Amino acid sequence: MRFGRFTTACAAAVATLIVAVPAAAIPPVPFVKDVDMGAISGGQREESITVDPTNPDHVAAGANERGIGSTQTWYISTDGGRTFTNGILPNGTLTVPGTTTTLMSDPSLDFGSSGQLYYSALMHGGTGEPCTLFVSETANNGTNWTDPANGIVAAGSTSPNVCQDKEMMAVDRANNDNVYVAWTPQGGANDQLVVFSRDLNGVSDGFAFSAQTVLSTLGAGLNAGCLNQGADFALALGDGVGAKLDRMRGREFAAFDGAGKTES
């Protein structure tokens, strides 16, 4: 029975070793708490969220509103996301050719250098109808917003129907709050391509977005017929911003200097 005594001794040693491990070596259970941002009836979807880099307690989010309205619902927190205020994004005097609806989709948010919130979205009709892409801004946490009609990035059109779709926006806080937007115009001359536009100096001197610059190329070979969409931005540590798009097969990249000029 020496084998049995050996097994018993080893088991006792292992037990002693386990007991000897200090409690500090066991990682703590992370504290996670779900926060209801609004308790709003109906449906909110396609959320976007951003944090003010100058104040991490300043958080903002946006979503399609399909409950109490038809535009967008914004959410703003000044206590690090513990509590939120919310409201409906005003459509102002914005209209879209070929439709009378005020439906909005595809929110994309970012903060300016002074804590002001920039909010991009598109107003549209039903499937296959035009979409107009715009940017609105609030400097007082949602109390007042600029008229989306004064921040049109690209207007939808009829004959052919063009929907300015799947946008992403970034604010270049290191360069006078330049606003960069990339998106896919569905229909028209740049159908299935990702395009780019910029506004210099942000809302400070009024929005004036540049003509579209095409970023992507039509797919060939295995990528033939693929739709270029899903643009995203990443601010560089130095002077500049990069725009990234994911294609259905493969990826393409474009970079811009501080003024939004194409570099590569």
C-alpha positions as protocol buffer text, in pm:
chain_id: "A"
residue {
  index: 1
  type: MET
  ca { x: 0 y: 0 z: 0 }
}
residue {
  index: 2
  type: ARG
  ca { x: 294 y: 234 z: -39 }
}
residue {
  index: 3
  type: PHE
  ca { x: 135 y: 368 z: -361 }
}
residue {
  index: 4
  type: GLY
  ca { x: -173 y: 465 z: -164 }
}
residue {
  index: 5
  type: ARG
  ca { x: 34 y: 643 z: 101 }
}
residue {
  index: 6
  type: PHE
  ca { x: 223 y: 831 z: -172 }
}
residue {
  index: 7
  type: THR
  ca { x: -102 y: 943 z: -335 }
}
residue {
  index: 8
  type: THR
  ca { x: -238 y: 1061 z: -4 }
}
residue {
  index: 9
  type: ALA
  ca { x: 79 y: 1256 z: 69 }
}
residue {
  index: 10
  type: CYS
  ca { x: 74 y: 1423 z: -272 }
}
residue {
  index: 11
  type: ALA
  ca { x: -291 y: 1518 z: -233 }
}
residue {
  index: 12
  type: ALA
  ca { x: -214 y: 1677 z: 105 }
}
residue {
  index: 13
  type: ALA
  ca { x: 76 y: 1872 z: -46 }
}
residue {
  index: 14
  type: VAL
  ca { x: -139 y: 2001 z: -331 }
}
residue {
  index: 15
  type: ALA
  ca { x: -410 y: 2103 z: -86 }
}
residue {
  index: 16
  type: THR
  ca { x: -151 y: 2289 z: 121 }
}
residue {
  index: 17
  type: LEU
  ca { x: -22 y: 2463 z: -191 }
}
residue {
  index: 18
  type: ILE
  ca { x: -372 y: 2575 z: -293 }
}
residue {
  index: 19
  type: VAL
  ca { x: -442 y: 2709 z: 54 }
}
residue {
  index: 20
  type: ALA
  ca { x: -111 y: 2893 z: 48 }
}
residue {
  index: 21
  type: VAL
  ca { x: -198 y: 3095 z: -267 }
}
residue {
  index: 22
  type: PRO
  ca { x: -265 y: 3451 z: -150 }
}
residue {
  index: 23
  type: ALA
  ca { x: -615 y: 3585 z: -204 }
}
residue {
  index: 24
  type: ALA
  ca { x: -473 y: 3885 z: -393 }
}
residue {
  index: 25
  type: ALA
  ca { x: -371 y: 3651 z: -677 }
}
residue {
  index: 26
  type: ILE
  ca { x: -736 y: 3583 z: -761 }
}
residue {
  index: 27
  type: PRO
  ca { x: -859 y: 3855 z: -998 }
}
residue {
  index: 28
  type: PRO
  ca { x: -1161 y: 4047 z: -873 }
}
residue {
  index: 29
  type: VAL
  ca { x: -1498 y: 4006 z: -1042 }
}
residue {
  index: 30
  type: PRO
  ca { x: -1552 y: 4314 z: -1263 }
}
residue {
  index: 31
  type: PHE
  ca { x: -1834 y: 4545 z: -1162 }
}
residue {
  index: 32
  type: VAL
  ca { x: -2076 y: 4583 z: -1452 }
}
residue {
  index: 33
  type: LYS
  ca { x: -2402 y: 4774 z: -1436 }
}
residue {
  index: 34
  type: ASP
  ca { x: -2654 y: 4825 z: -1712 }
}
residue {
  index: 35
  type: VAL
  ca { x: -2786 y: 5181 z: -1729 }
}
residue {
  index: 36
  type: ASP
  ca { x: -3121 y: 5255 z: -1891 }
}
residue {
  index: 37
  type: MET
  ca { x: -3045 y: 5564 z: -2097 }
}
residue {
  index: 38
  type: GLY
  ca { x: -3401 y: 5678 z: -2135 }
}
residue {
  index: 39
  type: ALA
  ca { x: -3674 y: 5419 z: -2070 }
}
residue {
  index: 40
  type: ILE
  ca { x: -3829 y: 5535 z: -2397 }
}
residue {
  index: 41
  type: SER
  ca { x: -4116 y: 5344 z: -2554 }
}
residue {
  index: 42
  type: GLY
  ca { x: -4097 y: 5220 z: -2911 }
}
residue {
  index: 43
  type: GLY
  ca { x: -3775 y: 5128 z: -3085 }
}
residue {
  index: 44
  type: GLN
  ca { x: -3430 y: 5286 z: -3085 }
}
residue {
  index: 45
  type: ARG
  ca { x: -3164 y: 5129 z: -3307 }
}
residue {
  index: 46
  type: GLU
  ca { x: -2832 y: 5184 z: -3488 }
}
residue {
  index: 47
  type: GLU
  ca { x: -2674 y: 5343 z: -3182 }
}
residue {
  index: 48
  type: SER
  ca { x: -2359 y: 5555 z: -3185 }
}
residue {
  index: 49
  type: ILE
  ca { x: -2167 y: 5664 z: -2875 }
}
residue {
  index: 50
  type: THR
  ca { x: -1872 y: 5897 z: -2809 }
}
residue {
  index: 51
  type: VAL
  ca { x: -1674 y: 6031 z: -2512 }
}
residue {
  index: 52
  type: ASP
  ca { x: -1545 y: 6387 z: -2484 }
}
residue {
  index: 53
  type: PRO
  ca { x: -1163 y: 6352 z: -2476 }
}
residue {
  index: 54
  type: THR
  ca { x: -1135 y: 6673 z: -2275 }
}
residue {
  index: 55
  type: ASN
  ca { x: -1379 y: 6546 z: -2010 }
}
residue {
  index: 56
  type: PRO
  ca { x: -1433 y: 6169 z: -1972 }
}
residue {
  index: 57
  type: ASP
  ca { x: -1752 y: 6231 z: -1771 }
}
residue {
  index: 58
  type: HIS
  ca { x: -1907 y: 6390 z: -2080 }
}
residue {
  index: 59
  type: VAL
  ca { x: -2067 y: 6112 z: -2285 }
}
residue {
  index: 60
  type: ALA
  ca { x: -2310 y: 6133 z: -2576 }
}
residue {
  index: 61
  type: ALA
  ca { x: -2501 y: 5881 z: -2782 }
}
residue {
  index: 62
  type: GLY
  ca { x: -2759 y: 5878 z: -3056 }
}
residue {
  index: 63
  type: ALA
  ca { x: -3002 y: 5632 z: -3212 }
}
residue {
  index: 64
  type: ASN
  ca { x: -3271 y: 5602 z: -3476 }
}
residue {
  index: 65
  type: GLU
  ca { x: -3604 y: 5689 z: -3315 }
}
residue {
  index: 66
  type: ARG
  ca { x: -3897 y: 5471 z: -3418 }
}
residue {
  index: 67
  type: GLY
  ca { x: -4117 y: 5520 z: -3114 }
}
residue {
  index: 68
  type: ILE
  ca { x: -4216 y: 5870 z: -3003 }
}
residue {
  index: 69
  type: GLY
  ca { x: -4085 y: 6031 z: -3319 }
}
residue {
  index: 70
  type: SER
  ca { x: -3929 y: 5953 z: -3653 }
}
residue {
  index: 71
  type: THR
  ca { x: -3594 y: 6135 z: -3643 }
}
residue {
  index: 72
  type: GLN
  ca { x: -3315 y: 6065 z: -3390 }
}
residue {
  index: 73
  type: THR
  ca { x: -3297 y: 6042 z: -3012 }
}
residue {
  index: 74
  type: TRP
  ca { x: -2989 y: 6192 z: -2848 }
}
residue {
  index: 75
  type: TYR
  ca { x: -2856 y: 6099 z: -2504 }
}
residue {
  index: 76
  type: ILE
  ca { x: -2608 y: 6307 z: -2303 }
}
residue {
  index: 77
  type: SER
  ca { x: -2441 y: 6230 z: -1969 }
}
residue {
  index: 78
  type: THR
  ca { x: -2223 y: 6461 z: -1761 }
}
residue {
  index: 79
  type: ASP
  ca { x: -2146 y: 6205 z: -1488 }
}
residue {
  index: 80
  type: GLY
  ca { x: -1961 y: 5937 z: -1680 }
}
residue {
  index: 81
  type: GLY
  ca { x: -2270 y: 5752 z: -1801 }
}
residue {
  index: 82
  type: ARG
  ca { x: -2437 y: 5706 z: -1462 }
}
residue {
  index: 83
  type: THR
  ca { x: -2737 y: 5910 z: -1574 }
}
residue {
  index: 84
  type: PHE
  ca { x: -2849 y: 6051 z: -1909 }
}
residue {
  index: 85
  type: THR
  ca { x: -3077 y: 6323 z: -2038 }
}
residue {
  index: 86
  type: ASN
  ca { x: -3234 y: 6267 z: -2380 }
}
residue {
  index: 87
  type: GLY
  ca { x: -3440 y: 6436 z: -2645 }
}
residue {
  index: 88
  type: ILE
  ca { x: -3547 y: 6430 z: -3008 }
}
residue {
  index: 89
  type: LEU
  ca { x: -3307 y: 6571 z: -3266 }
}
residue {
  index: 90
  type: PRO
  ca { x: -3495 y: 6856 z: -3441 }
}
residue {
  index: 91
  type: ASN
  ca { x: -3535 y: 6824 z: -3817 }
}
residue {
  index: 92
  type: GLY
  ca { x: -3551 y: 7205 z: -3848 }
}
residue {
  index: 93
  type: THR
  ca { x: -3630 y: 7315 z: -4200 }
}
residue {
  index: 94
  type: LEU
  ca { x: -3461 y: 7019 z: -4370 }
}
residue {
  index: 95
  type: THR
  ca { x: -3654 y: 6847 z: -4648 }
}
residue {
  index: 96
  type: VAL
  ca { x: -3558 y: 6568 z: -4887 }
}
residue {
  index: 97
  type: PRO
  ca { x: -3643 y: 6572 z: -5259 }
}
residue {
  index: 98
  type: GLY
  ca { x: -3905 y: 6318 z: -5356 }
}
residue {
  index: 99
  type: THR
  ca { x: -4040 y: 6252 z: -5006 }
}
residue {
  index: 100
  type: THR
  ca { x: -4226 y: 6430 z: -4730 }
}
residue {
  index: 101
  type: THR
  ca { x: -4112 y: 6206 z: -4443 }
}
residue {
  index: 102
  type: THR
  ca { x: -3870 y: 6309 z: -4169 }
}
residue {
  index: 103
  type: LEU
  ca { x: -3730 y: 5962 z: -4103 }
}
residue {
  index: 104
  type: MET
  ca { x: -3364 y: 5967 z: -3997 }
}
residue {
  index: 105
  type: SER
  ca { x: -3103 y: 5691 z: -3975 }
}
residue {
  index: 106
  type: ASP
  ca { x: -2732 y: 5619 z: -3934 }
}
residue {
  index: 107
  type: PRO
  ca { x: -2622 y: 5843 z: -3644 }
}
residue {
  index: 108
  type: SER
  ca { x: -2254 y: 5927 z: -3607 }
}
residue {
  index: 109
  type: LEU
  ca { x: -2136 y: 6153 z: -3322 }
}
residue {
  index: 110
  type: ASP
  ca { x: -1816 y: 6325 z: -3214 }
}
residue {
  index: 111
  type: PHE
  ca { x: -1712 y: 6602 z: -2976 }
}
residue {
  index: 112
  type: GLY
  ca { x: -1545 y: 6928 z: -3071 }
}
residue {
  index: 113
  type: SER
  ca { x: -1249 y: 7081 z: -2889 }
}
residue {
  index: 114
  type: SER
  ca { x: -1471 y: 7286 z: -2655 }
}
residue {
  index: 115
  type: GLY
  ca { x: -1710 y: 7007 z: -2561 }
}
residue {
  index: 116
  type: GLN
  ca { x: -1970 y: 7087 z: -2827 }
}
residue {
  index: 117
  type: LEU
  ca { x: -2139 y: 6784 z: -2982 }
}
residue {
  index: 118
  type: TYR
  ca { x: -2152 y: 6723 z: -3357 }
}
residue {
  index: 119
  type: TYR
  ca { x: -2424 y: 6486 z: -3479 }
}
residue {
  index: 120
  type: SER
  ca { x: -2449 y: 6350 z: -3831 }
}
residue {
  index: 121
  type: ALA
  ca { x: -2735 y: 6146 z: -3974 }
}
residue {
  index: 122
  type: LEU
  ca { x: -2936 y: 6110 z: -4290 }
}
residue {
  index: 123
  type: MET
  ca { x: -3299 y: 6205 z: -4354 }
}
residue {
  index: 124
  type: HIS
  ca { x: -3478 y: 5977 z: -4595 }
}
residue {
  index: 125
  type: GLY
  ca { x: -3800 y: 5836 z: -4731 }
}
residue {
  index: 126
  type: GLY
  ca { x: -3878 y: 5469 z: -4779 }
}
residue {
  index: 127
  type: THR
  ca { x: -3658 y: 5202 z: -4935 }
}
residue {
  index: 128
  type: GLY
  ca { x: -3522 y: 5317 z: -5268 }
}
residue {
  index: 129
  type: GLU
  ca { x: -3606 y: 5683 z: -5205 }
}
residue {
  index: 130
  type: PRO
  ca { x: -3353 y: 5968 z: -5171 }
}
residue {
  index: 131
  type: CYS
  ca { x: -3150 y: 6033 z: -4853 }
}
residue {
  index: 132
  type: THR
  ca { x: -2988 y: 6364 z: -4752 }
}
residue {
  index: 133
  type: LEU
  ca { x: -2679 y: 6358 z: -4529 }
}
residue {
  index: 134
  type: PHE
  ca { x: -2633 y: 6640 z: -4276 }
}
residue {
  index: 135
  type: VAL
  ca { x: -2449 y: 6750 z: -3961 }
}
residue {
  index: 136
  type: SER
  ca { x: -2608 y: 6933 z: -3667 }
}
residue {
  index: 137
  type: GLU
  ca { x: -2437 y: 7072 z: -3355 }
}
residue {
  index: 138
  type: THR
  ca { x: -2524 y: 7159 z: -2996 }
}
residue {
  index: 139
  type: ALA
  ca { x: -2307 y: 7371 z: -2769 }
}
residue {
  index: 140
  type: ASN
  ca { x: -2529 y: 7332 z: -2461 }
}
residue {
  index: 141
  type: ASN
  ca { x: -2590 y: 6959 z: -2421 }
}
residue {
  index: 142
  type: GLY
  ca { x: -2899 y: 6937 z: -2637 }
}
residue {
  index: 143
  type: THR
  ca { x: -3085 y: 7251 z: -2531 }
}
residue {
  index: 144
  type: ASN
  ca { x: -3037 y: 7403 z: -2877 }
}
residue {
  index: 145
  type: TRP
  ca { x: -2930 y: 7248 z: -3208 }
}
residue {
  index: 146
  type: THR
  ca { x: -2826 y: 7403 z: -3537 }
}
residue {
  index: 147
  type: ASP
  ca { x: -3072 y: 7355 z: -3824 }
}
residue {
  index: 148
  type: PRO
  ca { x: -2980 y: 7038 z: -4019 }
}
residue {
  index: 149
  type: ALA
  ca { x: -3070 y: 7230 z: -4336 }
}
residue {
  index: 150
  type: ASN
  ca { x: -2766 y: 7452 z: -4267 }
}
residue {
  index: 151
  type: GLY
  ca { x: -2533 y: 7152 z: -4237 }
}
residue {
  index: 152
  type: ILE
  ca { x: -2607 y: 6950 z: -4551 }
}
residue {
  index: 153
  type: VAL
  ca { x: -2308 y: 6740 z: -4650 }
}
residue {
  index: 154
  type: ALA
  ca { x: -2473 y: 6587 z: -4959 }
}
residue {
  index: 155
  type: ALA
  ca { x: -2834 y: 6615 z: -5069 }
}
residue {
  index: 156
  type: GLY
  ca { x: -3039 y: 6325 z: -5196 }
}
residue {
  index: 157
  type: SER
  ca { x: -3191 y: 6357 z: -5541 }
}
residue {
  index: 158
  type: THR
  ca { x: -3444 y: 6207 z: -5780 }
}
residue {
  index: 159
  type: SER
  ca { x: -3397 y: 6096 z: -6141 }
}
residue {
  index: 160
  type: PRO
  ca { x: -3197 y: 5900 z: -6047 }
}
residue {
  index: 161
  type: ASN
  ca { x: -3275 y: 5841 z: -5683 }
}
residue {
  index: 162
  type: VAL
  ca { x: -2958 y: 5896 z: -5479 }
}
residue {
  index: 163
  type: CYS
  ca { x: -2936 y: 5801 z: -5113 }
}
residue {
  index: 164
  type: GLN
  ca { x: -2632 y: 5938 z: -4927 }
}
residue {
  index: 165
  type: ASP
  ca { x: -2592 y: 5634 z: -4705 }
}
residue {
  index: 166
  type: LYS
  ca { x: -2376 y: 5464 z: -4443 }
}
residue {
  index: 167
  type: GLU
  ca { x: -2186 y: 5772 z: -4325 }
}
residue {
  index: 168
  type: MET
  ca { x: -1922 y: 5815 z: -4058 }
}
residue {
  index: 169
  type: MET
  ca { x: -1807 y: 6149 z: -3918 }
}
residue {
  index: 170
  type: ALA
  ca { x: -1500 y: 6269 z: -3728 }
}
residue {
  index: 171
  type: VAL
  ca { x: -1412 y: 6607 z: -3577 }
}
residue {
  index: 172
  type: ASP
  ca { x: -1045 y: 6705 z: -3600 }
}
residue {
  index: 173
  type: ARG
  ca { x: -1002 y: 6880 z: -3266 }
}
residue {
  index: 174
  type: ALA
  ca { x: -633 y: 6945 z: -3332 }
}
residue {
  index: 175
  type: ASN
  ca { x: -716 y: 7140 z: -3649 }
}
residue {
  index: 176
  type: ASN
  ca { x: -985 y: 7397 z: -3575 }
}
residue {
  index: 177
  type: ASP
  ca { x: -1259 y: 7136 z: -3540 }
}
residue {
  index: 178
  type: ASN
  ca { x: -1256 y: 7046 z: -3908 }
}
residue {
  index: 179
  type: VAL
  ca { x: -1542 y: 6805 z: -3974 }
}
residue {
  index: 180
  type: TYR
  ca { x: -1475 y: 6502 z: -4196 }
}
residue {
  index: 181
  type: VAL
  ca { x: -1750 y: 6280 z: -4337 }
}
residue {
  index: 182
  type: ALA
  ca { x: -1722 y: 5963 z: -4548 }
}
residue {
  index: 183
  type: TRP
  ca { x: -2019 y: 5775 z: -4692 }
}
residue {
  index: 184
  type: THR
  ca { x: -2158 y: 5580 z: -4988 }
}
residue {
  index: 185
  type: PRO
  ca { x: -2392 y: 5750 z: -5238 }
}
residue {
  index: 186
  type: GLN
  ca { x: -2635 y: 5479 z: -5346 }
}
residue {
  index: 187
  type: GLY
  ca { x: -2727 y: 5560 z: -5706 }
}
residue {
  index: 188
  type: GLY
  ca { x: -2591 y: 5830 z: -5933 }
}
residue {
  index: 189
  type: ALA
  ca { x: -2240 y: 5885 z: -6063 }
}
residue {
  index: 190
  type: ASN
  ca { x: -2059 y: 5752 z: -5754 }
}
residue {
  index: 191
  type: ASP
  ca { x: -2286 y: 5455 z: -5691 }
}
residue {
  index: 192
  type: GLN
  ca { x: -2115 y: 5181 z: -5483 }
}
residue {
  index: 193
  type: LEU
  ca { x: -1816 y: 5403 z: -5402 }
}
residue {
  index: 194
  type: VAL
  ca { x: -1704 y: 5556 z: -5072 }
}
residue {
  index: 195
  type: VAL
  ca { x: -1667 y: 5934 z: -5094 }
}
residue {
  index: 196
  type: PHE
  ca { x: -1531 y: 6202 z: -4860 }
}
residue {
  index: 197
  type: SER
  ca { x: -1617 y: 6565 z: -4778 }
}
residue {
  index: 198
  type: ARG
  ca { x: -1482 y: 6813 z: -4526 }
}
residue {
  index: 199
  type: ASP
  ca { x: -1588 y: 7133 z: -4352 }
}
residue {
  index: 200
  type: LEU
  ca { x: -1313 y: 7363 z: -4229 }
}
residue {
  index: 201
  type: ASN
  ca { x: -1336 y: 7519 z: -3880 }
}
residue {
  index: 202
  type: GLY
  ca { x: -1650 y: 7336 z: -3775 }
}
residue {
  index: 203
  type: VAL
  ca { x: -1960 y: 7526 z: -3676 }
}
residue {
  index: 204
  type: SER
  ca { x: -1766 y: 7839 z: -3577 }
}
residue {
  index: 205
  type: ASP
  ca { x: -1806 y: 7998 z: -3920 }
}
residue {
  index: 206
  type: GLY
  ca { x: -2104 y: 7798 z: -4043 }
}
residue {
  index: 207
  type: PHE
  ca { x: -2097 y: 7464 z: -4221 }
}
residue {
  index: 208
  type: ALA
  ca { x: -1972 y: 7458 z: -4581 }
}
residue {
  index: 209
  type: PHE
  ca { x: -1886 y: 7108 z: -4694 }
}
residue {
  index: 210
  type: SER
  ca { x: -1658 y: 7051 z: -4991 }
}
residue {
  index: 211
  type: ALA
  ca { x: -1742 y: 6864 z: -5309 }
}
residue {
  index: 212
  type: GLN
  ca { x: -1713 y: 6487 z: -5288 }
}
residue {
  index: 213
  type: THR
  ca { x: -1375 y: 6319 z: -5323 }
}
residue {
  index: 214
  type: VAL
  ca { x: -1390 y: 5953 z: -5425 }
}
residue {
  index: 215
  type: LEU
  ca { x: -1188 y: 5728 z: -5193 }
}
residue {
  index: 216
  type: SER
  ca { x: -1254 y: 5378 z: -5321 }
}
residue {
  index: 217
  type: THR
  ca { x: -1243 y: 5199 z: -5654 }
}
residue {
  index: 218
  type: LEU
  ca { x: -1490 y: 4959 z: -5808 }
}
residue {
  index: 219
  type: GLY
  ca { x: -1408 y: 4598 z: -5740 }
}
residue {
  index: 220
  type: ALA
  ca { x: -1266 y: 4369 z: -6006 }
}
residue {
  index: 221
  type: GLY
  ca { x: -1220 y: 3998 z: -6032 }
}
residue {
  index: 222
  type: LEU
  ca { x: -1352 y: 3831 z: -5719 }
}
residue {
  index: 223
  type: ASN
  ca { x: -1458 y: 4173 z: -5591 }
}
residue {
  index: 224
  type: ALA
  ca { x: -1655 y: 4269 z: -5901 }
}
residue {
  index: 225
  type: GLY
  ca { x: -1994 y: 4411 z: -5812 }
}
residue {
  index: 226
  type: CYS
  ca { x: -1909 y: 4450 z: -5444 }
}
residue {
  index: 227
  type: LEU
  ca { x: -2057 y: 4751 z: -5268 }
}
residue {
  index: 228
  type: ASN
  ca { x: -1807 y: 4984 z: -5101 }
}
residue {
  index: 229
  type: GLN
  ca { x: -1960 y: 5093 z: -4773 }
}
residue {
  index: 230
  type: GLY
  ca { x: -1896 y: 5104 z: -4399 }
}
residue {
  index: 231
  type: ALA
  ca { x: -1644 y: 5390 z: -4383 }
}
residue {
  index: 232
  type: ASP
  ca { x: -1477 y: 5472 z: -4051 }
}
residue {
  index: 233
  type: PHE
  ca { x: -1225 y: 5728 z: -3925 }
}
residue {
  index: 234
  type: ALA
  ca { x: -924 y: 5720 z: -3694 }
}
residue {
  index: 235
  type: LEU
  ca { x: -753 y: 6039 z: -3578 }
}
residue {
  index: 236
  type: ALA
  ca { x: -375 y: 6017 z: -3599 }
}
residue {
  index: 237
  type: LEU
  ca { x: -157 y: 6114 z: -3303 }
}
residue {
  index: 238
  type: GLY
  ca { x: 0 y: 6387 z: -3512 }
}
residue {
  index: 239
  type: ASP
  ca { x: -150 y: 6610 z: -3777 }
}
residue {
  index: 240
  type: GLY
  ca { x: -408 y: 6423 z: -3975 }
}
residue {
  index: 241
  type: VAL
  ca { x: -698 y: 6185 z: -3999 }
}
residue {
  index: 242
  type: GLY
  ca { x: -736 y: 5854 z: -4175 }
}
residue {
  index: 243
  type: ALA
  ca { x: -1049 y: 5717 z: -4340 }
}
residue {
  index: 244
  type: LYS
  ca { x: -1094 y: 5343 z: -4356 }
}
residue {
  index: 245
  type: LEU
  ca { x: -1349 y: 5144 z: -4546 }
}
residue {
  index: 246
  type: ASP
  ca { x: -1420 y: 4774 z: -4530 }
}
residue {
  index: 247
  type: ARG
  ca { x: -1525 y: 4613 z: -4853 }
}
residue {
  index: 248
  type: MET
  ca { x: -1711 y: 4286 z: -4882 }
}
residue {
  index: 249
  type: ARG
  ca { x: -1382 y: 4130 z: -4993 }
}
residue {
  index: 250
  type: GLY
  ca { x: -1062 y: 4313 z: -4904 }
}
residue {
  index: 251
  type: ARG
  ca { x: -991 y: 4659 z: -4763 }
}
residue {
  index: 252
  type: GLU
  ca { x: -883 y: 4997 z: -4888 }
}
residue {
  index: 253
  type: PHE
  ca { x: -729 y: 5285 z: -4693 }
}
residue {
  index: 254
  type: ALA
  ca { x: -693 y: 5658 z: -4749 }
}
residue {
  index: 255
  type: ALA
  ca { x: -519 y: 5919 z: -4535 }
}
residue {
  index: 256
  type: PHE
  ca { x: -560 y: 6295 z: -4511 }
}
residue {
  index: 257
  type: ASP
  ca { x: -358 y: 6578 z: -4369 }
}
residue {
  index: 258
  type: GLY
  ca { x: -500 y: 6828 z: -4119 }
}
residue {
  index: 259
  type: ALA
  ca { x: -685 y: 7017 z: -4390 }
}
residue {
  index: 260
  type: GLY
  ca { x: -844 y: 6702 z: -4527 }
}
residue {
  index: 261
  type: LYS
  ca { x: -619 y: 6687 z: -4835 }
}
residue {
  index: 262
  type: THR
  ca { x: -562 y: 6337 z: -4971 }
}
residue {
  index: 263
  type: GLU
  ca { x: -213 y: 6206 z: -4904 }
}
residue {
  index: 264
  type: SER
  ca { x: -234 y: 5837 z: -4992 }
}
